[in-house]
Amino acid sequence: MPNRLSAESSPYLLQHADNPVDWYPWGEEALTRAREEDKPIFLSIGYAACHWCHVMAHESFEDERTAALLNEHFINIKVDREERPDLDGIYMKAVVGMTGHGGWPMSVWLTPDGAPFYAGTYFPPTPRHGMPSFRDIIQSLAGAWHGRRDHITATTERALLAMRDISAADGAQDGGGGVDPATIDATAIVEQLARYFDATNGGWGDAPKFPQPMILEFLARHADNAGDPRPRHFLEKSLTSMADGGIYDLLGGGFHRYATDAEWLVPHFEKMLYDNAQLARLYLHAWQVTGSERFRDVAREILDYVLREMRHPRGGFFSSQDADSEGEEGKFFVWSYAELEDLLGEDTALAAKAWDASRGGNWEGKNILHRLADPAELSAEWGVAPEEVARHLDGMRQRLWDVREKRVKPGLDDKVLTSWNGLMLAAFAEAATALGEERYLAAARSNAVFLLDTMLTEDGRLQRVWTENQGSNLNGYLEDYSHLIEGLLALYQATFEYRWFAAARTLADTMIDHFRAEGGGFYDTSDDHETLITRPRDLHDNAVPSGNAMASTVLLKLAALTGESRYQDEARAAFDQIAGSLQHNPMAFGQWLAAYDLLAGGRREVAIVGDPLAKETQALLDVVRGAFRPNTVVALLDPENPSDVPLLEGRTTIDGRPAAYVCEGFVCQLPVTEADELRVQLDGS
């Protein structure tokens, strides 16, 4: 019989709806039963695309004997971490504090009032690799609850202390100190990044290796530093290696979550919306900085993948695609050499050279196709021009993709999350103007309409998640507000349609009213959120920008567009919470580096006045949009359609000609009417 999860909307929870475990979703029913029966809680947190979550589910949660033990001794709660980042953040601190590391599936045992007393991640069904079996742990903890309650009480006290210590280390208590952003040295930050840079493969550290898009965005901002070539080198080396690696889907576009090795070859095969949103924008910016057509093409391929695979007909973007299909990790994506021979015939030898294929395979006897040699390298050996090699490879890719499309696809997590959609909205909006792609702009508009229509309550509050069968629900978190504001501001600057600016500003005011923390910065949950054992406030940037870092970023952009000092003051107060840590540990504060740049790097405001369809107006816009200008905001006033964006107040055409005003802190240079004059004001040459 299905358990209580069958009534939920989360695809991850529904994966467990037929388990023999008597699962509850997180909620008052489960918590009340735990208190009334004086039973401990087993809390299991994961997500739909998580490979090891599937493994533990098959080994333990589908096992009748294991389920019987869990049902006898615990109130069992299953949580989708993507729906409830507050619970995930709180209890991940417990896992890290008690074990020294974290991950998913997360397994935490709690007292009925929610205090953790034992924690871990994946547990095997039988003892192995020094880990006890899951059933042994269940029985041991059940015995401790009934026979050694004083020991559990002492453990919970230590766990709560460790969680507070981790919060302090995150920077909430001692990371600030009112450091002036102007005193933070970008060169010193680059020195820190250079210390751990992988000169051979790009990126940072050893296996497993993650793309780090926020750190690479910082390097893109500083890539033209004539006195230091390292930012540009780190950027180009990392992005080229990633796009050449198996972490990038050669046939379908889009990046997998991370590489299990240092060479970017073998990925964990899930694809996450938030990764691809950030990486599409990063490759777009890298193309603007370097002129690399390869980076431009990767950005296009990511966005085309998202439109093809991850988009609801109404405009929302889905959350993830699974690592597994037909019960096997990566089965959808890999190829045997025999399959390649059957499909490509005499072209197989070229495919092997170009994409690292062999009879023995490069992963568990199969081949993860990735770019091993480019057309220029293959040209001499095959005796044809590089352009011809490229066309031939494209044809082969299409043939393989057509066949792959007939395979059983990985599972799709089709819930729509506000914060991740905000990141994707920003990517499509920026790409639309940079690449001149009207279909990207249409996708961005459609997404914004969907989010504002479905995720906003009547009183203007955001919801976290939307699914087809249950609509929108769950209180929005700080990251939902800040990420959506970022997307709306990008869409405003792509369209100059006032409604997107107005929505962003209203959401920012709501965010300040309901999330502001005493002493500066913001909580992750609103002031009317469910009461938990602590009110989370995570300052570190992780796989997605922290809500605090993005809030600081968007408030600085709003300050530039409105001239309102309160937005700058709130952003600065948030930045002060981590400024003392930024220079010493930049890898933990990637999005904060963008806020730092906006605070200290000479923010520019560009107001353009003119008919948006006129060639002269477009020429001025092309100057602003034709380069990577991360610290510049732009607004446009059509004389026929008045706008309430404060930056545009009092701006006029000059002698009837479109004009541009370049300002800093609303102090403006003389207006110009020629594109070359605007370029000089923005670039100095």
N, C-alpha and C positions, 0 to 999 in steps of 0.2 A: 504494500500500500504506500502511496506517496506520503511523505511527511509534510510538515508545515511549510516547507520551502516551496511547495508547489503553487502557493498563492502569491509568490514574489515575482517581481519583474526582472531582476538581475539575471542575466544569462549565467553568471557564475553560480549563484544560488540555485538556479534551476538545474544546473549540472548535478546537484546533490539532492534533488527532490525525491529520488527513488532509493536513496541510501537506507539501509535498515537503522542507521543512527536516528534517534528521535531529535532531529535538529529543530531549533528555533531560529528565526531571524532575531537580530538585536532589537529589544523592545521591552516594554514594561511587563508583558506577560511572562517572559522568561525570567526577568530579574525578580519579579514578585514571587514566582514559584521557588526560586533559589532561596529567597529570604524565608518564606513560609516553611519550607521543608528543611532549612538549614543544610543545603547541599552546595558544594562548590560548583563553579562554572568551568566548563572546558570551552575556551574560545578559540576557534579556528578561523584565521584570516588568510585570504588568498585573492586570486583574480582569474578571470576566464582563460587568459592566454598563458597561464603559468604551467610549464611542463611538470615541475616537481609537485605542484598541487595535484595534477592528474595522477601522478604516480602514487602519492600517498592515498588519494581517494580510492584507487583500484586496489591497493594492497590492504588498506585498513578500514576505510569508511564503507566499503562495499562488502566487508567480511562480517558474517553473522556473529561470530564469536566475539570479535572486537567490539562490534556495535552493542552487543548485549552487556558487555562490561561498562562501556560508556553510559548506556541508558540506566544501568543499575546505580551507578555511583555519582553521576554528574548531571547537571543541566547543560545541555550541549547547544552552543550558539555558533552559527556560521555567518561570517561577515565578508562582503565584497569590499576590499580595500579601496577600490576606485569610487564606490559610492560613499564610503565613510572614511575619508582621510584623517578625520579627527581621532577615531578609535585606532586606526592603523598607526598613527603617529605616537599616540600615548603609549600603546602597548609594545610598539617596536622599541621604545626607550627601555621598557622593562626587559625585553629579550636581550638587547645589547648590554644593559647593565648587569644582567645575571649570567650571560654566557660569553660576552665579549664580541659577539658578532650577530648579525641579523639576516633576514631573508624570508622568503615565502616558499611553502606555506608556513605561516606563523602559528605556533601552538602555545597557548598561554592558559594556565590554570589560575582561577580567581576565587577569592572569597565571595560570598553573596553580595557584599557591598562594592565589589569591583576591584579590590586590591590584589595584585598578582603575587603568587607565592611559588610558582615554578613556570619555566618558560623554555622554549626551544623553537626549532623550525621543523624540518623534515625528520621524522623518526621511522626507521625501517620496521617491517613486521617481525623480523627475527634479529637477534644481536649480530652486528657486523661493523667492522671498521671502528671498533671501540665504542660504538653507540649501543645502548640497551634497546631492547625491542619496545615497540609502542605499548603492547599489552603489559609488559613488565612495569612500565612507567605508570600506566593506569592503576594497576593493582597496588603499587607502592604508594602512590599519592592518595588513593582511597584509604589505605591503612593509616597513613599519617593523619588524614583528616579526622578519623575516628579515634585514633589512639595517641596522637602526638600533636594536639591542637596548639599547644604552647609553642612548639617548634615552628609551626606554620605562621603563627602570629609574629614571632621574631623575624621570620623570613620576609613577611610582607613589609615590616618596618624597614628592613635593609633594602628591599626592592624599591620602596617609595623614596628612600634617601638616594639610592643610585639614580633613579629617574630624575630627581631634582638636580643632582650633580651633572647629569648629561645635559639637562636644560641650561644649566649655568655655563657649561662648556660650549654650548651652541652660541653663546654670546648674549643671552637675555640679561644676564647680570653684570658681566665684566668685559664685554666686547667693545664698549663704546668709549666713553671718556670725552665726548665733545671734540673729537679730532677734526681739525679744519680740512675739508677735502683738498684744498689747495696745497696742503703739506704732504699729501700722499703722492709718492713718486711712482709713476707708471713704469719707469725703468727698473725699479726695485721689484715690482710685481712680475715683470718679464724675467728678471733674474730667478725669482722663485719658480716660475713655470719652466725655465730652462733646466733647472736642477733635476727635474723628473721627466723631461721630454725624452721620448724614444727616438733617437736619431736615425735608427734603421727603418722603423716601421711607421713613424709618426704617432701622434697621440701621446698619452701619458701612462706610465706604469707598465706592468706585465699583465698576464692573463688573470682573470677575465678583463677585457678592455672595452670601455664604453666611449662613445663618440665625443662627449663633452662639448656640445654645441655652444653653450654660453661662454665658455673660456675661449673658444675659437672666434666667437663674435667680438670679444675684447681684442683679440689679435687683429681681426679685420679692421677695427677702429684705429689701430696703430701701425698698420702694415706699410704705410707710406712714410714712416719715420726715417728720414735719410741718414740719421746718425746711428741707427740700429737696424740691421737687416733681419734680425732674428724673428720678430713678429710675422713678417711676410713669409719667411722660410717655414716656420712652424705651421702656419696656416696652409700653405700650398702643399707641404709634405703630408700633413695629416689628411687633408681633403682628397688628395690624389690617392693615397694609400687606402683610405676607406672606400672610395668609389671603385677602386681596382679589386677590392677584397670580396670574399664571399658574404660578408655582412650586407653587401648591396645586391639586390635582386637584378641580375643581369638581364633577365628576360622581361620581367614585369614592372621594374622600377620599384622604388621604395626601399627603405633600410629595415633590416631586422634589428632586434633590440640591442644586442651586443655580441662581441666575439668571445669565444671561449679560449682563444689563443692570443698571443701577442701580435700575430701577423695579419689579423683581420680576416682569416680564411674561414674558420668554422663558426657560424653564428649559433646563438639560440634563436630559433627560426620565427618566433612570434614577431609580428609587426604592430607597433603601437602608434596611435594617431599623434600623440605628443612628440614622439621622436621625429616623425616625418614632417610635422609642422615646423619644428625648430630647424631641422636640417634643410628643408626646402628654402627657408628664408636665409639660412647661412650660406648655402651654395649660390643663391641669387646675389647676396652681398659680396661673396668672394669673386664672382664674375665681374661685378661692378668695380671691384678693387683691382683685379689682376687682368681683366680682359680675356680670361680663359674660357673658350667656347665649351670646353668639357664641363666646367662648373655650371655654366648656363644650361647645358643639356641635362645634367643630373637634376637640377632644380625643376626643369620642365617634366622630366620623367616621374619625379616624386609626385608632383601635383596632378599629373595625368593618372597615375596609379590611384591616388585618393579619389579623384572624380569617378573613376571606373569601378573601384572596389569598396569604397568606404563612405559612400554618400547616400543618404536617404532621399527619396524623390522630393520631399518637402524642403530639403536644403541642409538638414543637420548632418554632421559627420559622425560615423560610428567610432567605437573606441579601439578595437583591436582585431587582429586575425591571429588565430592560434598557431602554436609551434607544431602541433600534431595534426595529422590526418590519417584516417583509418587506423588509429591507435599507435602510429609510429611518428616519432619526431622527425621533421624535415622531409617526410616521404613525398610531399607534393613538389618539392623544389629540386631534388637531386636526380641524377641520371646514371644508369649503368652505361658502360662503353658500348655494349651490344645495342642498347636503345638508340644511341647516337648513330651507330653504323646503319641501323635499319632506316632511320629517318633521313640521314644526310648522305649516305652512300659514299662516293668518292670525296665529298667535302669533309668527311670526318677528320682527315689528317689536318686540314686547316683549322677546324674547330678545336682539335687537341692542342695545337700550337697557340691559338689565340686565347683559349679559355681553360687551359690547364686540365685537360681530360686525358685519362689513361685507362688501360684495362684494369689495373689494380685500384684505380680510384684515388682520390685524395682525402676521403672520409668514409671509414667503415665499408670499404669496397665499392663505394659509389663516388660520383663526381659532383662536387659543388662547383658549378660553372662561375668563373670570375675572369676578369680581364688580366691575362698574363702578358700579352704582347699587343701593342697597338698597330694600326694599319701601316704606319711608316716602317716599323720594325719588320713586318711580314712582307712588305713590298718587294724587297730585293730577292728574298728566297723564292717567292712565287712568280717573280718576273713580270708583275703588273703594277700599275700606278697605285699609290696609296688610296686615292679616291675610289678606284675600282675595288680594291680590297675592302674598304669600308662599306661600299654598297653590297658586296657579296655577303659580308658578315651580317649586315642588317637583314638581308633576305633569309639567312640561316636562322637568325634570332626569331624572326617572324614565324618560320616553319616550326621551330621548337615551341614557341609560345602557343601556337594554334593547337598543338598536340597536348601541351600541358593543361590547357583550358578544359580538356575533356576528362582530366583526372578528378578524383574526389577532392574538393577544396578543403583547406583548413577551416575550422569552426570560426564563425564571426560573432564577436561580441557587439551586438547592435544597439546597445544603449548609447545615448547621446549625453555627454558631460559638458556642462557649460564652460568650464575652465579650459579644457582641451580644445573645444570648438573656438574659443577666443583666440588661441594660438594659431589655429588653422586659418581663421578669418584674416588675421594679420598677414599671414603668408600669401594667401590668394590676393588680397588687396594690393600688397606691394608688388607682387609679380605682375599683376594686371597692368600697372603703369610702367614698370621697368621693361617688360617684354612686349607691351602693346597688345596683350591678349584679352579681347573682349569677353571670351568665355570664362576666363578667370575672374573678371569683374562681375559677371553675371552670377558665378558661384558664390562670390563674396557677398553680394547683395542678398541673394537667396538665403544664405546662412544667417546673415544679420536679421532679416525679417523673421526667419524661423525662431531664432533665439529670443528676440524681443516679444514675439507673439506667444510663445509657448513656455518660456522660462520665467517670465515676470508675473507676479501675482497682482491682484487689483490694487494693492497698497504699495506697489513698486518694489517689492522684494524679490530677489532672485531665487530660483530653485536650482538644485544641483544636477538632477538627472531627469532624462525623459526616455520613455520606452513606448513602443507602438501600442502595447495593450493597456498601459496604466497612465499614460500621459506624464506630466512632470510632478516630481515630489522631492522631498528632503530639502531642508534649509540650505541655502547657498553658503559656501565658505568664502573666506577672504580671497582665495585664489580664483574663485568663480567671478567675483566682482572685478578684481584687478586684471585678470587675463582678458575678460570680455571688454573692459574699457580699452585695453591695448588694441584689440581687434577693431573696435568701433572708431578709435582715433585714426588707425591706418586706413579704414574705409572712408572716413571723412576726407582725408588728404588725397585719396584716389578719386573721389567723386565731387567733393566740395558741396555735398548735399547736407544741409544744416541739421537734418533730423539725427544723423549719426553723431555729430558733435553734441547735440542737446542730450541724447540718450547717455553718452559717455559722461557728461558733466553731472547729470542727475544721479547716475549710479555712483560716481565718485563721492558726491555729497552723502548719499545713503551709506556708503562704505565708511566714511569718516564718522558718521553719527553712531553706527552700530558696532564697529570693530576697533575703534581707537583704544589704545592701552594707556594706562597711567604712566607718565614719564616719557612717552613717545613711542611711536610704532603702533602695531596692530596685533590683536589676537587673531587666531585662525578661525575662530567661531564667533558668531554674533552675540550681542548681549542678551538675546532672548533664546539662545540655543539650549538644547537639553543639558542639564547639569551632569557633568562627568567627574571622575576623581580629580581631575585637574583641567584647567582651561588651557588648551594647547596654544603654543606660540613658537612656531618653528622658524628660525631665522636663516638656517642653512638652505642654499639652493641644492636641489637633488635632481631627479630625472626631469622635473619641471621646475621652472622658477618658483621660489618661495613666494607666498602671497605678499609678504612684507617687501621683498625686493621689487616685485612688479608693481605693488602699490606706490612705492617711492618713485619708480620710473614714470608711471603714468601721471602721477600728480605733478611731477616736474614738467611734463609735456603740457598738461592743462594750465600750469602757471605761465608757460610760454604763450599759450593761445589766448589766455584771459587777462594776464597781468595781475591776477589776484595773488597777493603774498601769502594768503592762508594755505594755498596748495603747496607752495614752496616750503612754508614753515612745517607743515605736516610731513612732507618728504624728508626734509632735513632732520627732523626729530626721529624719524624711522631710521635714517642712515646713521645717526649717531649711535644707535644700538650696536652696530657692528664695525664701525670705522676703525677701531683699534685693532681688529683682527684681520681686516681686509688685506693689508700689505704682507702679513705674515702667513696667511693661509688662503691665498686667492682661489685655490681649487674648490673650496667649500662655498664660495660666494660669487659664482659666475655672473648671475643677473645683477648682483649688487655692483659689479664693475661697470655695468651700463649706467646705473644710477650715479655712480661716482663720476663717470664721464660727463653726464648731463649737469651735475653740480659744478664740476671744476673745469670742464673742457670747452667753455665758450659757446653756450647755447645760442642758436640763431633763430630768429623769427622772420619769416618772409611773407609779406602780404602782397598779393598780386591783384590788381584791379583791371578788369577788361572782359569783353565778351569771350567766354570760354571756347567758343568755336572759331574765333579769329586767329589767323596765322600768327599775328604778332604776340597774342597772349600765349599761344602754344609754344612759341619760341622761348618765351620767358620761363614757362613751366618746364620745358625740356632741359634748361640749364639746371634747375633745381633737381629734377628727377634723373638727369643723365649721369649722375655720379653717386657714390655711396656717401650720404650725408646724415649719419645717425643722430647728430645733435642739432638738426635743423627741423623745425616744424613749418608747414606752409598752409596758408589759407588763401582762398580766392573769393573776390567779390565781383559778381556780375552786376553791373549798374542797373540792369533791368529787373534784378531779383535781390532786394536788400537782404542782408544777413545780420544776425545778432551775435556773430563771433566777435568778441571784443577787439581782437587784433586788427580787425578790418574797420573799426570805427574811425570815421573822419578821413579814410583813404579815398582818393579820387584819381581819375585818369589825368594825364598831363597833356594839355593841348589836344584833348580828344583821343590821345593814344594810350594803349594799355601801359601800365606802369607797375614797377616792383619796388617795394620798400623793404630794405634789409635792416633789421633791428636786433638789439640785444637788451633785454630787460625793458622793452618798449621804448628804448632810446634809439632813434632811427637815423640812418644815413640819408643823404639826399636821394629822392626817388629817381629811378632810371627807366628808360623806355627801350633800350637796346639790349639784346641778349649778351653781347660781349661786355657791356658795362656791368650787367648783373654778375657775370662770371668773375670779373675783376673784384667786385665787392665780396663775393663769397670765397674766392680762392686766392685773391691777391695777385692774380696774373691772368 
